[in-house]
Amino acid sequence: MKLFIIAGAINGFLAVAFGAFGAHALKEKLSEKYLAIWETAVQYQMFHALALIAIGILMSSKILGPVSSLNTAGYLILAGIILFSGSLYVLSLTGIGILGAITPIGGVAFLVGWIMIIVAAAKFAS
């Protein structure tokens, strides 16, 4: 529970920092293509940082409780941030195209994480 709130806050902080870094330090160094990729990584990191905080709150409240599906969702979303956003950050900085093959794995982790939130809510409703 606490882990996901802390992980969400750290990732929110990093998304703001990386966003500012991209807008200021990288603006003149990266092509438009790679700057857009950087911005996508920042956006997805922030969206999913908020999801991690929500999962932590849901687990610690009486809304859904500490459902194991929420735990799985939290770890999948955290993995998604690392694989999706992380691979896009490195791709932007290095131009190594093969890193783009890792990004969809992170995207799938995001999708399955969101499905696990649905599963948790469906379990609670029954």
N, CA, C and O atoms as a printed pandas DataFrame, in Angstrom:
     atom_number atom_name residue_name chain_id  residue_number  x_coord  y_coord  z_coord
0              1         N          MET        A               1    0.827   -1.184    0.000
1              2        CA          MET        A               1    0.000    0.000    0.000
2              3         C          MET        A               1    0.873    1.250    0.000
3              4         O          MET        A               1    0.828    2.061   -0.925
4              5         N          LYS        A               2    1.657    1.383    1.045
5              6        CA          LYS        A               2    2.550    2.529    1.173
6              7         C          LYS        A               2    3.564    2.540    0.029
7              8         O          LYS        A               2    3.937    3.604   -0.464
8              9         N          LEU        A               3    4.007    1.355   -0.388
9             10        CA          LEU        A               3    4.974    1.240   -1.468
10            11         C          LEU        A               3    4.473    1.926   -2.731
11            12         O          LEU        A               3    5.227    2.648   -3.383
12            13         N          PHE        A               4    3.216    1.709   -3.079
13            14        CA          PHE        A               4    2.690    2.270   -4.320
14            15         C          PHE        A               4    2.497    3.784   -4.224
15            16         O          PHE        A               4    2.678    4.495   -5.212
16            17         N          ILE        A               5    2.137    4.273   -3.056
17            18        CA          ILE        A               5    2.019    5.722   -2.881
18            19         C          ILE        A               5    3.398    6.372   -3.005
19            20         O          ILE        A               5    3.551    7.396   -3.672
20            21         N          ILE        A               6    4.386    5.777   -2.365
21            22        CA          ILE        A               6    5.753    6.315   -2.452
22            23         C          ILE        A               6    6.284    6.204   -3.882
23            24         O          ILE        A               6    6.861    7.157   -4.405
24            25         N          ALA        A               7    6.092    5.051   -4.512
25            26        CA          ALA        A               7    6.550    4.868   -5.895
26            27         C          ALA        A               7    5.846    5.847   -6.826
27            28         O          ALA        A               7    6.463    6.384   -7.746
28            29         N          GLY        A               8    4.563    6.081   -6.593
29            30        CA          GLY        A               8    3.831    7.045   -7.405
30            31         C          GLY        A               8    4.359    8.453   -7.216
31            32         O          GLY        A               8    4.518    9.195   -8.186
32            33         N          ALA        A               9    4.631    8.824   -5.978
33            34        CA          ALA        A               9    5.159   10.161   -5.706
34            35         C          ALA        A               9    6.549   10.341   -6.314
35            36         O          ALA        A               9    6.846   11.396   -6.875
36            37         N          ILE        A              10    7.391    9.334   -6.208
37            38        CA          ILE        A              10    8.730    9.406   -6.806
38            39         C          ILE        A              10    8.616    9.543   -8.322
39            40         O          ILE        A              10    9.311   10.358   -8.930
40            41         N          ASN        A              11    7.741    8.747   -8.928
41            42        CA          ASN        A              11    7.586    8.826  -10.376
42            43         C          ASN        A              11    6.947   10.132  -10.818
43            44         O          ASN        A              11    7.275   10.639  -11.891
44            45         N          GLY        A              12    6.040   10.691  -10.018
45            46        CA          GLY        A              12    5.484   12.001  -10.323
46            47         C          GLY        A              12    6.572   13.064  -10.286
47            48         O          GLY        A              12    6.663   13.906  -11.180
48            49         N          PHE        A              13    7.393   13.016   -9.248
49            50        CA          PHE        A              13    8.529   13.937   -9.128
50            51         C          PHE        A              13    9.443   13.811  -10.344
51            52         O          PHE        A              13    9.824   14.813  -10.951
52            53         N          LEU        A              14    9.794   12.570  -10.694
53            54        CA          LEU        A              14   10.698   12.350  -11.824
54            55         C          LEU        A              14   10.078   12.818  -13.138
55            56         O          LEU        A              14   10.777   13.361  -13.993
56            57         N          ALA        A              15    8.778   12.612  -13.302
57            58        CA          ALA        A              15    8.116   13.059  -14.530
58            59         C          ALA        A              15    8.197   14.579  -14.669
59            60         O          ALA        A              15    8.449   15.094  -15.758
60            61         N          VAL        A              16    7.982   15.291  -13.566
61            62        CA          VAL        A              16    8.107   16.755  -13.608
62            63         C          VAL        A              16    9.555   17.148  -13.913
63            64         O          VAL        A              16    9.804   18.021  -14.745
64            65         N          ALA        A              17   10.497   16.506  -13.243
65            66        CA          ALA        A              17   11.916   16.817  -13.467
66            67         C          ALA        A              17   12.331   16.506  -14.905
67            68         O          ALA        A              17   12.999   17.318  -15.546
68            69         N          PHE        A              18   11.940   15.337  -15.412
69            70        CA          PHE        A              18   12.301   14.961  -16.781
70            71         C          PHE        A              18   11.598   15.856  -17.795
71            72         O          PHE        A              18   12.165   16.175  -18.840
72            73         N          GLY        A              19   10.371   16.260  -17.494
73            74        CA          GLY        A              19    9.660   17.170  -18.379
74            75         C          GLY        A              19   10.379   18.506  -18.481
75            76         O          GLY        A              19   10.551   19.045  -19.574
76            77         N          ALA        A              20   10.796   19.035  -17.343
77            78        CA          ALA        A              20   11.532   20.306  -17.335
78            79         C          ALA        A              20   12.884   20.152  -18.032
79            80         O          ALA        A              20   13.305   21.029  -18.786
80            81         N          PHE        A              21   13.556   19.037  -17.776
81            82        CA          PHE        A              21   14.844   18.774  -18.411
82            83         C          PHE        A              21   14.683   18.723  -19.930
83            84         O          PHE        A              21   15.489   19.289  -20.669
84            85         N          GLY        A              22   13.634   18.041  -20.384
85            86        CA          GLY        A              22   13.387   17.955  -21.823
86            87         C          GLY        A              22   13.071   19.307  -22.435
87            88         O          GLY        A              22   13.555   19.640  -23.517
88            89         N          ALA        A              23   12.253   20.085  -21.733
89            90        CA          ALA        A              23   11.834   21.384  -22.262
90            91         C          ALA        A              23   12.965   22.404  -22.289
91            92         O          ALA        A              23   12.969   23.302  -23.131
92            93         N          HIS        A              24   13.914   22.276  -21.385
93            94        CA          HIS        A              24   14.970   23.279  -21.294
94            95         C          HIS        A              24   16.321   22.762  -21.789
95            96         O          HIS        A              24   16.898   23.338  -22.711
96            97         N          ALA        A              25   16.819   21.715  -21.208
97            98        CA          ALA        A              25   18.166   21.241  -21.534
98            99         C          ALA        A              25   18.231   20.489  -22.864
99           100         O          ALA        A              25   19.240   20.556  -23.566
100          101         N          LEU        A              26   17.158   19.772  -23.211
101          102        CA          LEU        A              26   17.210   18.948  -24.416
102          103         C          LEU        A              26   16.603   19.614  -25.644
103          104         O          LEU        A              26   16.766   19.125  -26.762
104          105         N          LYS        A              27   15.913   20.713  -25.443
105          106        CA          LYS        A              27   15.201   21.363  -26.546
106          107         C          LYS        A              27   16.116   21.668  -27.735
107          108         O          LYS        A              27   15.714   21.503  -28.887
108          109         N          GLU        A              28   17.305   22.097  -27.467
109          110        CA          GLU        A              28   18.248   22.445  -28.530
110          111         C          GLU        A              28   19.117   21.259  -28.961
111          112         O          GLU        A              28   19.800   21.323  -29.983
112          113         N          LYS        A              29   19.085   20.187  -28.181
113          114        CA          LYS        A              29   19.983   19.064  -28.449
114          115         C          LYS        A              29   19.309   17.921  -29.212
115          116         O          LYS        A              29   19.973   17.194  -29.951
116          117         N          LEU        A              30   17.991   17.757  -29.037
117          118        CA          LEU        A              30   17.277   16.651  -29.683
118          119         C          LEU        A              30   16.493   17.146  -30.888
119          120         O          LEU        A              30   16.048   18.293  -30.935
120          121         N          SER        A              31   16.337   16.264  -31.848
121          122        CA          SER        A              31   15.479   16.587  -32.990
122          123         C          SER        A              31   14.029   16.633  -32.521
123          124         O          SER        A              31   13.704   16.172  -31.427
124          125         N          GLU        A              32   13.171   17.188  -33.353
125          126        CA          GLU        A              32   11.738   17.241  -33.015
126          127         C          GLU        A              32   11.186   15.850  -32.747
127          128         O          GLU        A              32   10.387   15.656  -31.831
128          129         N          LYS        A              33   11.613   14.886  -33.548
129          130        CA          LYS        A              33   11.150   13.495  -33.403
130          131         C          LYS        A              33   11.496   12.957  -32.012
131          132         O          LYS        A              33   10.634   12.410  -31.323
132          133         N          TYR        A              34   12.747   13.112  -31.605
133          134        CA          TYR        A              34   13.163   12.556  -30.317
134          135         C          TYR        A              34   12.645   13.365  -29.135
135          136         O          TYR        A              34   12.444   12.825  -28.047
136          137         N          LEU        A              35   12.430   14.646  -29.345
137          138        CA          LEU        A              35   11.832   15.451  -28.284
138          139         C          LEU        A              35   10.374   15.035  -28.063
139          140         O          LEU        A              35    9.901   15.012  -26.927
140          141         N          ALA        A              36    9.663   14.707  -29.144
141          142        CA          ALA        A              36    8.283   14.228  -29.031
142          143         C          ALA        A              36    8.237   12.879  -28.313
143          144         O          ALA        A              36    7.335   12.628  -27.514
144          145         N          ILE        A              37    9.201   12.022  -28.595
145          146        CA          ILE        A              37    9.286   10.725  -27.914
146          147         C          ILE        A              37    9.539   10.950  -26.426
147          148         O          ILE        A              37    8.924   10.292  -25.587
148          149         N          TRP        A              38   10.436   11.869  -26.095
149          150        CA          TRP        A              38   10.724   12.213  -24.695
150          151         C          TRP        A              38    9.440   12.674  -24.001
151          152         O          TRP        A              38    9.141   12.243  -22.887
152          153         N          GLU        A              39    8.688   13.550  -24.662
153          154        CA          GLU        A              39    7.453   14.078  -24.084
154          155         C          GLU        A              39    6.414   12.979  -23.864
155          156         O          GLU        A              39    5.681   13.010  -22.876
156          157         N          THR        A              40    6.346   12.018  -24.769
157          158        CA          THR        A              40    5.440   10.876  -24.593
158          159         C          THR        A              40    5.829   10.088  -23.346
159          160         O          THR        A              40    4.965    9.688  -22.565
160          161         N          ALA        A              41    7.114    9.869  -23.164
161          162        CA          ALA        A              41    7.594    9.149  -21.980
162          163         C          ALA        A              41    7.207    9.886  -20.709
163          164         O          ALA        A              41    6.773    9.264  -19.740
164          165         N          VAL        A              42    7.357   11.201  -20.702
165          166        CA          VAL        A              42    7.003   12.008  -19.535
166          167         C          VAL        A              42    5.512   11.903  -19.243
167          168         O          VAL        A              42    5.113   11.704  -18.095
168          169         N          GLN        A              43    4.695   12.034  -20.274
169          170        CA          GLN        A              43    3.234   11.971  -20.081
170          171         C          GLN        A              43    2.797   10.627  -19.505
171          172         O          GLN        A              43    2.032   10.578  -18.542
172          173         N          TYR        A              44    3.280    9.550  -20.091
173          174        CA          TYR        A              44    2.885    8.235  -19.601
174          175         C          TYR        A              44    3.409    7.973  -18.192
175          176         O          TYR        A              44    2.739    7.325  -17.388
176          177         N          GLN        A              45    4.598    8.473  -17.894
177          178        CA          GLN        A              45    5.122    8.303  -16.545
178          179         C          GLN        A              45    4.228    9.034  -15.543
179          180         O          GLN        A              45    3.920    8.492  -14.481
180          181         N          MET        A              46    3.809   10.256  -15.869
181          182        CA          MET        A              46    2.972   11.016  -14.939
182          183         C          MET        A              46    1.591   10.383  -14.776
183          184         O          MET        A              46    1.100   10.254  -13.655
184          185         N          PHE        A              47    0.966    9.992  -15.875
185          186        CA          PHE        A              47   -0.356    9.350  -15.776
186          187         C          PHE        A              47   -0.295    8.137  -14.863
187          188         O          PHE        A              47   -1.168    7.929  -14.020
188          189         N          HIS        A              48    0.741    7.351  -15.044
189          190        CA          HIS        A              48    0.827    6.103  -14.292
190          191         C          HIS        A              48    1.374    6.307  -12.878
191          192         O          HIS        A              48    1.149    5.471  -12.002
192          193         N          ALA        A              49    2.084    7.402  -12.653
193          194        CA          ALA        A              49    2.457    7.764  -11.275
194          195         C          ALA        A              49    1.185    8.032  -10.479
195          196         O          ALA        A              49    1.059    7.595   -9.335
196          197         N          LEU        A              50    0.246    8.750  -11.087
197          198        CA          LEU        A              50   -1.039    9.013  -10.425
198          199         C          LEU        A              50   -1.828    7.723  -10.210
199          200         O          LEU        A              50   -2.505    7.564   -9.194
200          201         N          ALA        A              51   -1.738    6.810  -11.169
201          202        CA          ALA        A              51   -2.403    5.513  -11.003
202          203         C          ALA        A              51   -1.825    4.755   -9.811
203          204         O          ALA        A              51   -2.570    4.141   -9.047
204          205         N          LEU        A              52   -0.511    4.793   -9.650
205          206        CA          LEU        A              52    0.115    4.118   -8.502
206          207         C          LEU        A              52   -0.375    4.709   -7.183
207          208         O          LEU        A              52   -0.657    3.972   -6.239
208          209         N          ILE        A              53   -0.477    6.024   -7.116
209          210        CA          ILE        A              53   -0.979    6.665   -5.898
210          211         C          ILE        A              53   -2.415    6.235   -5.641
211          212         O          ILE        A              53   -2.783    5.943   -4.503
212          213         N          ALA        A              54   -3.224    6.196   -6.688
213          214        CA          ALA        A              54   -4.621    5.764   -6.534
214          215         C          ALA        A              54   -4.699    4.319   -6.050
215          216         O          ALA        A              54   -5.527    3.993   -5.199
216          217         N          ILE        A              55   -3.855    3.465   -6.580
217          218        CA          ILE        A              55   -3.840    2.059   -6.147
218          219         C          ILE        A              55   -3.483    1.983   -4.668
219          220         O          ILE        A              55   -4.131    1.264   -3.907
220          221         N          GLY        A              56   -2.457    2.721   -4.258
221          222        CA          GLY        A              56   -2.076    2.731   -2.843
222          223         C          GLY        A              56   -3.210    3.210   -1.956
223          224         O          GLY        A              56   -3.446    2.644   -0.888
224          225         N          ILE        A              57   -3.909    4.240   -2.384
225          226        CA          ILE        A              57   -5.035    4.755   -1.594
226          227         C          ILE        A              57   -6.161    3.729   -1.545
227          228         O          ILE        A              57   -6.740    3.492   -0.484
228          229         N          LEU        A              58   -6.474    3.120   -2.681
229          230        CA          LEU        A              58   -7.532    2.103   -2.710
230          231         C          LEU        A              58   -7.195    0.922   -1.808
231          232         O          LEU        A              58   -8.070    0.373   -1.139
232          233         N          MET        A              59   -5.930    0.538   -1.794
233          234        CA          MET        A              59   -5.528   -0.600   -0.966
234          235         C          MET        A              59   -5.590   -0.275    0.522
235          236         O          MET        A              59   -5.868   -1.157    1.335
236          237         N          SER        A              60   -5.336    0.977    0.886
237          238        CA          SER        A              60   -5.301    1.333    2.301
238          239         C          SER        A              60   -6.652    1.815    2.829
239          240         O          SER        A              60   -6.818    2.026    4.030
240          241         N          SER        A              61   -7.600    1.983    1.935
241          242        CA          SER        A              61   -8.923    2.458    2.362
242          243         C          SER        A              61   -9.891    1.280    2.449
243          244         O          SER        A              61   -9.525    0.131    2.199
244          245         N          LYS        A              62  -11.084    1.583    2.794
245          246        CA          LYS        A              62  -12.122    0.559    2.835
246          247         C          LYS        A              62  -12.916    0.533    1.531
247          248         O          LYS        A              62  -13.927   -0.162    1.425
248          249         N          ILE        A              63  -12.451    1.295    0.542
249          250        CA          ILE        A              63  -13.157    1.336   -0.743
250          251         C          ILE        A              63  -13.086   -0.031   -1.421
251          252         O          ILE        A              63  -14.118   -0.626   -1.732
252          253         N          LEU        A              64  -11.886   -0.522   -1.646
253          254        CA          LEU        A              64  -11.710   -1.859   -2.211
254          255         C          LEU        A              64  -10.896   -2.753   -1.291
255          256         O          LEU        A              64  -10.957   -3.978   -1.399
256          257         N          GLY        A              65  -10.144   -2.154   -0.397
257          258        CA          GLY        A              65   -9.330   -2.939    0.509
258          259         C          GLY        A              65   -8.082   -3.475   -0.155
259          260         O          GLY        A              65   -7.851   -3.215   -1.336
260          261         N          PRO        A              66   -7.277   -4.213    0.576
261          262        CA          PRO        A              66   -6.017   -4.730    0.023
262          263         C          PRO        A              66   -6.235   -5.966   -0.847
263          264         O          PRO        A              66   -5.755   -7.052   -0.522
264          265         N          VAL        A              67   -6.949   -5.801   -1.939
265          266        CA          VAL        A              67   -7.239   -6.897   -2.861
266          267         C          VAL        A              67   -5.947   -7.263   -3.599
267          268         O          VAL        A              67   -5.202   -6.382   -4.029
268          269         N          SER        A              68   -5.687   -8.559   -3.741
269          270        CA          SER        A              68   -4.442   -8.996   -4.382
270          271         C          SER        A              68   -4.354   -8.497   -5.827
271          272         O          SER        A              68   -3.257   -8.284   -6.342
272          273         N          SER        A              69   -5.493   -8.313   -6.476
273          274        CA          SER        A              69   -5.492   -7.795   -7.848
274          275         C          SER        A              69   -4.905   -6.386   -7.900
275          276         O          SER        A              69   -4.236   -6.023   -8.868
276          277         N          LEU        A              70   -5.155   -5.595   -6.858
277          278        CA          LEU        A              70   -4.587   -4.243   -6.810
278          279         C          LEU        A              70   -3.075   -4.302   -6.640
279          280         O          LEU        A              70   -2.349   -3.502   -7.230
280          281         N          ASN        A              71   -2.606   -5.235   -5.846
281          282        CA          ASN        A              71   -1.177   -5.420   -5.671
282          283         C          ASN        A              71   -0.515   -5.765   -7.001
283          284         O          ASN        A              71    0.521   -5.206   -7.361
284          285         N          THR        A              72   -1.126   -6.686   -7.715
285          286        CA          THR        A              72   -0.616   -7.068   -9.032
286          287         C          THR        A              72   -0.647   -5.871   -9.971
287          288         O          THR        A              72    0.304   -5.639  -10.717
288          289         N          ALA        A              73   -1.738   -5.112   -9.935
289          290        CA          ALA        A              73   -1.861   -3.924  -10.786
290          291         C          ALA        A              73   -0.742   -2.934  -10.497
291          292         O          ALA        A              73   -0.147   -2.379  -11.420
292          293         N          GLY        A              74   -0.457   -2.715   -9.234
293          294        CA          GLY        A              74    0.598   -1.773   -8.865
294          295         C          GLY        A              74    1.952   -2.183   -9.404
295          296         O          GLY        A              74    2.683   -1.358   -9.952
296          297         N          TYR        A              75    2.286   -3.445   -9.253
297          298        CA          TYR        A              75    3.581   -3.905   -9.750
298          299         C          TYR        A              75    3.653   -3.857  -11.278
299          300         O          TYR        A              75    4.698   -3.535  -11.843
300          301         N          LEU        A              76    2.543   -4.176  -11.942
301          302        CA          LEU        A              76    2.529   -4.119  -13.407
302          303         C          LEU        A              76    2.682   -2.684  -13.901
303          304         O          LEU        A              76    3.406   -2.432  -14.865
304          305         N          ILE        A              77    2.010   -1.751  -13.251
305          306        CA          ILE        A              77    2.115   -0.352  -13.669
306          307         C          ILE        A              77    3.512    0.187  -13.391
307          308         O          ILE        A              77    4.056    0.945  -14.194
308          309         N          LEU        A              78    4.089   -0.194  -12.275
309          310        CA          LEU        A              78    5.468    0.210  -11.981
310          311         C          LEU        A              78    6.428   -0.360  -13.036
311          312         O          LEU        A              78    7.315    0.343  -13.519
312          313         N          ALA        A              79    6.243   -1.626  -13.383
313          314        CA          ALA        A              79    7.064   -2.233  -14.438
314          315         C          ALA        A              79    6.834   -1.532  -15.769
315          316         O          ALA        A              79    7.769   -1.329  -16.543
316          317         N          GLY        A              80    5.587   -1.166  -16.028
317          318        CA          GLY        A              80    5.273   -0.453  -17.259
318          319         C          GLY        A              80    5.989    0.878  -17.348
319          320         O          GLY        A              80    6.494    1.242  -18.410
320          321         N          ILE        A              81    6.040    1.608  -16.246
321          322        CA          ILE        A              81    6.755    2.891  -16.237
322          323         C          ILE        A              81    8.225    2.670  -16.589
323          324         O          ILE        A              81    8.795    3.385  -17.412
324          325         N          ILE        A              82    8.820    1.676  -15.955
325          326        CA          ILE        A              82   10.246    1.411  -16.187
326          327         C          ILE        A              82   10.487    1.002  -17.639
327          328         O          ILE        A              82   11.393    1.520  -18.291
328          329         N          LEU        A              83    9.675    0.073  -18.141
329          330        CA          LEU        A              83    9.903   -0.447  -19.489
330          331         C          LEU        A              83    9.450    0.520  -20.578
331          332         O          LEU        A              83   10.172    0.733  -21.552
332          333         N          PHE        A              84    8.266    1.107  -20.424
333          334        CA          PHE        A              84    7.726    1.989  -21.455
334          335         C          PHE        A              84    8.463    3.330  -21.445
335          336         O          PHE        A              84    9.148    3.685  -22.405
336          337         N          SER        A              85    8.312    4.060  -20.353
337          338        CA          SER        A              85    8.939    5.385  -20.294
338          339         C          SER        A              85   10.461    5.279  -20.313
339          340         O          SER        A              85   11.133    6.052  -20.997
340          341         N          GLY        A              86   10.999    4.329  -19.567
341          342        CA          GLY        A              86   12.451    4.166  -19.527
342          343         C          GLY        A              86   13.050    3.909  -20.890
343          344         O          GLY        A              86   14.066    4.506  -21.247
344          345         N          SER        A              87   12.428    3.020  -21.660
345          346        CA          SER        A              87   12.971    2.737  -22.994
346          347         C          SER        A              87   12.847    3.947  -23.912
347          348         O          SER        A              87   13.714    4.176  -24.755
348          349         N          LEU        A              88   11.774    4.726  -23.755
349          350        CA          LEU        A              88   11.628    5.920  -24.584
350          351         C          LEU        A              88   12.638    7.002  -24.207
351          352         O          LEU        A              88   13.148    7.706  -25.079
352          353         N          TYR        A              89   12.930    7.139  -22.906
353          354        CA          TYR        A              89   13.956    8.100  -22.491
354          355         C          TYR        A              89   15.309    7.735  -23.107
355          356         O          TYR        A              89   15.998    8.582  -23.675
356          357         N          VAL        A              90   15.668    6.468  -22.983
357          358        CA          VAL        A              90   16.967    6.036  -23.513
358          359         C          VAL        A              90   16.990    6.150  -25.031
359          360         O          VAL        A              90   17.997    6.567  -25.603
360          361         N          LEU        A              91   15.889    5.783  -25.695
361          362        CA          LEU        A              91   15.794    5.915  -27.152
362          363         C          LEU        A              91   15.991    7.368  -27.568
363          364         O          LEU        A              91   16.717    7.649  -28.522
364          365         N          SER        A              92   15.349    8.288  -26.857
365          366        CA          SER        A              92   15.475    9.714  -27.184
366          367         C          SER        A              92   16.908   10.202  -27.079
367          368         O          SER        A              92   17.375   10.977  -27.913
368          369         N          LEU        A              93   17.590    9.747  -26.060
369          370        CA          LEU        A              93   18.957   10.224  -25.817
370          371         C          LEU        A              93   20.010    9.562  -26.697
371          372         O          LEU        A              93   21.023   10.174  -27.035
372          373         N          THR        A              94   19.761    8.303  -27.068
373          374        CA          THR        A              94   20.779    7.549  -27.801
374          375         C          THR        A              94   20.454    7.344  -29.274
375          376         O          THR        A              94   21.361    7.182  -30.090
376          377         N          GLY        A              95   19.166    7.350  -29.625
377          378        CA          GLY        A              95   18.768    7.061  -30.996
378          379         C          GLY        A              95   18.858    5.588  -31.350
379          380         O          GLY        A              95   18.721    5.227  -32.519
380          381         N          ILE        A              96   19.085    4.732  -30.366
381          382        CA          ILE        A              96   19.193    3.288  -30.618
382          383         C          ILE        A              96   17.785    2.736  -30.853
383          384         O          ILE        A              96   17.015    2.552  -29.910
384          385         N          GLY        A              97   17.465    2.478  -32.104
385          386        CA          GLY        A              97   16.121    2.092  -32.506
386          387         C          GLY        A              97   15.617    0.793  -31.917
387          388         O          GLY        A              97   14.412    0.641  -31.714
388          389         N          ILE        A              98   16.497   -0.141  -31.638
389          390        CA          ILE        A              98   16.086   -1.442  -31.114
390          391         C          ILE        A              98   15.390   -1.300  -29.761
391          392         O          ILE        A              98   14.618   -2.173  -29.366
392          393         N          LEU        A              99   15.660   -0.208  -29.053
393          394        CA          LEU        A              99   15.009    0.021  -27.765
394          395         C          LEU        A              99   13.501    0.179  -27.927
395          396         O          LEU        A              99   12.736   -0.047  -26.990
396          397         N          GLY        A             100   13.085    0.572  -29.132
397          398        CA          GLY        A             100   11.655    0.677  -29.404
398          399         C          GLY        A             100   10.935   -0.658  -29.283
399          400         O          GLY        A             100    9.713   -0.695  -29.139
400          401         N          ALA        A             101   11.685   -1.755  -29.339
401          402        CA          ALA        A             101   11.078   -3.083  -29.188
402          403         C          ALA        A             101   10.695   -3.365  -27.739
403          404         O          ALA        A             101    9.840   -4.213  -27.482
404          405         N          ILE        A             102   11.313   -2.668  -26.793
405          406        CA          ILE        A             102   11.004   -2.867  -25.375
406          407         C          ILE        A             102    9.747   -2.101  -24.975
407          408         O          ILE        A             102    9.010   -2.523  -24.084
408          409         N          THR        A             103    9.512   -0.977  -25.637
409          410        CA          THR        A             103    8.404   -0.093  -25.286
410          411         C          THR        A             103    7.052   -0.809  -25.263
411          412         O          THR        A             103    6.293   -0.617  -24.313
412          413         N          PRO        A             104    6.717   -1.633  -26.274
413          414        CA          PRO        A             104    5.405   -2.301  -26.237
414          415         C          PRO        A             104    5.234   -3.258  -25.053
415          416         O          PRO        A             104    4.112   -3.491  -24.603
416          417         N          ILE        A             105    6.331   -3.807  -24.553
417          418        CA          ILE        A             105    6.232   -4.678  -23.373
418          419         C          ILE        A             105    5.750   -3.851  -22.188
419          420         O          ILE        A             105    4.905   -4.300  -21.414
420          421         N          GLY        A             106    6.285   -2.651  -22.050
421          422        CA          GLY        A             106    5.811   -1.753  -21.010
422          423         C          GLY        A             106    4.359   -1.359  -21.226
423          424         O          GLY        A             106    3.594   -1.245  -20.268
424          425         N          GLY        A             107    3.981   -1.150  -22.478
425          426        CA          GLY        A             107    2.583   -0.829  -22.791
426          427         C          GLY        A             107    1.641   -1.948  -22.405
427          428         O          GLY        A             107    0.552   -1.698  -21.888
428          429         N          VAL        A             108    2.051   -3.178  -22.653
429          430        CA          VAL        A             108    1.234   -4.330  -22.257
430          431         C          VAL        A             108    1.134   -4.405  -20.736
431          432         O          VAL        A             108    0.070   -4.714  -20.199
432          433         N          ALA        A             109    2.228   -4.125  -20.044
433          434        CA          ALA        A             109    2.186   -4.108  -18.574
434          435         C          ALA        A             109    1.187   -3.064  -18.082
435          436         O          ALA        A             109    0.434   -3.322  -17.143
436          437         N          PHE        A             110    1.172   -1.876  -18.715
437          438        CA          PHE        A             110    0.185   -0.860  -18.365
438          439         C          PHE        A             110   -1.239   -1.402  -18.567
439          440         O          PHE        A             110   -2.085   -1.292  -17.679
440          441         N          LEU        A             111   -1.483   -1.977  -19.724
441          442        CA          LEU        A             111   -2.827   -2.466  -20.045
442          443         C          LEU        A             111   -3.289   -3.547  -19.064
443          444         O          LEU        A             111   -4.423   -3.516  -18.586
444          445         N          VAL        A             112   -2.417   -4.487  -18.773
445          446        CA          VAL        A             112   -2.791   -5.560  -17.843
446          447         C          VAL        A             112   -2.972   -4.991  -16.438
447          448         O          VAL        A             112   -3.835   -5.448  -15.688
448          449         N          GLY        A             113   -2.166   -4.000  -16.082
449          450        CA          GLY        A             113   -2.344   -3.334  -14.791
450          451         C          GLY        A             113   -3.725   -2.705  -14.673
451          452         O          GLY        A             113   -4.388   -2.849  -13.646
452          453         N          TRP        A             114   -4.159   -2.013  -15.713
453          454        CA          TRP        A             114   -5.497   -1.410  -15.700
454          455         C          TRP        A             114   -6.578   -2.494  -15.642
455          456         O          TRP        A             114   -7.592   -2.324  -14.965
456          457         N          ILE        A             115   -6.366   -3.592  -16.340
457          458        CA          ILE        A             115   -7.335   -4.703  -16.271
458          459         C          ILE        A             115   -7.414   -5.249  -14.850
459          460         O          ILE        A             115   -8.497   -5.588  -14.373
460          461         N          MET        A             116   -6.274   -5.336  -14.176
461          462        CA          MET        A             116   -6.277   -5.840  -12.798
462          463         C          MET        A             116   -7.034   -4.902  -11.847
463          464         O          MET        A             116   -7.614   -5.361  -10.863
464          465         N          ILE        A             117   -7.034   -3.619  -12.128
465          466        CA          ILE        A             117   -7.850   -2.690  -11.334
466          467         C          ILE        A             117   -9.324   -2.993  -11.558
467          468         O          ILE        A             117  -10.118   -2.976  -10.618
468          469         N          ILE        A             118   -9.685   -3.268  -12.799
469          470        CA          ILE        A             118  -11.073   -3.660  -13.113
470          471         C          ILE        A             118  -11.439   -4.937  -12.377
471          472         O          ILE        A             118  -12.523   -5.044  -11.803
472          473         N          VAL        A             119  -10.523   -5.913  -12.395
473          474        CA          VAL        A             119  -10.760   -7.184  -11.702
474          475         C          VAL        A             119  -10.961   -6.942  -10.206
475          476         O          VAL        A             119  -11.856   -7.530   -9.599
476          477         N          ALA        A             120  -10.142   -6.086   -9.615
477          478        CA          ALA        A             120  -10.267   -5.786   -8.197
478          479         C          ALA        A             120  -11.625   -5.174   -7.881
479          480         O          ALA        A             120  -12.263   -5.533   -6.891
480          481         N          ALA        A             121  -12.058   -4.253   -8.726
481          482        CA          ALA        A             121  -13.364   -3.625   -8.503
482          483         C          ALA        A             121  -14.491   -4.633   -8.691
483          484         O          ALA        A             121  -15.479   -4.605   -7.958
484          485         N          ALA        A             122  -14.346   -5.523   -9.670
485          486        CA          ALA        A             122  -15.380   -6.543   -9.907
486          487         C          ALA        A             122  -15.438   -7.522   -8.749
487          488         O          ALA        A             122  -16.530   -7.949   -8.373
488          489         N          LYS        A             123  -14.307   -7.892   -8.173
489          490        CA          LYS        A             123  -14.277   -8.796   -7.013
490          491         C          LYS        A             123  -14.965   -8.157   -5.816
491          492         O          LYS        A             123  -15.697   -8.817   -5.079
492          493         N          PHE        A             124  -14.722   -6.867   -5.632
493          494        CA          PHE        A             124  -15.307   -6.158   -4.505
494          495         C          PHE        A             124  -16.820   -6.076   -4.650
495          496         O          PHE        A             124  -17.546   -6.162   -3.659
496          497         N          ALA        A             125  -17.300   -5.910   -5.885
497          498        CA          ALA        A             125  -18.723   -5.765   -6.137
498          499         C          ALA        A             125  -19.486   -7.071   -5.910
499          500         O          ALA        A             125  -20.696   -7.054   -5.685
500          501         N          SER        A             126  -18.785   -8.191   -5.969
501          502        CA          SER        A             126  -19.498   -9.484   -5.829
502          503         C          SER        A             126  -19.569   -9.990   -4.432
503          504         O          SER        A             126  -20.137  -11.055   -4.190
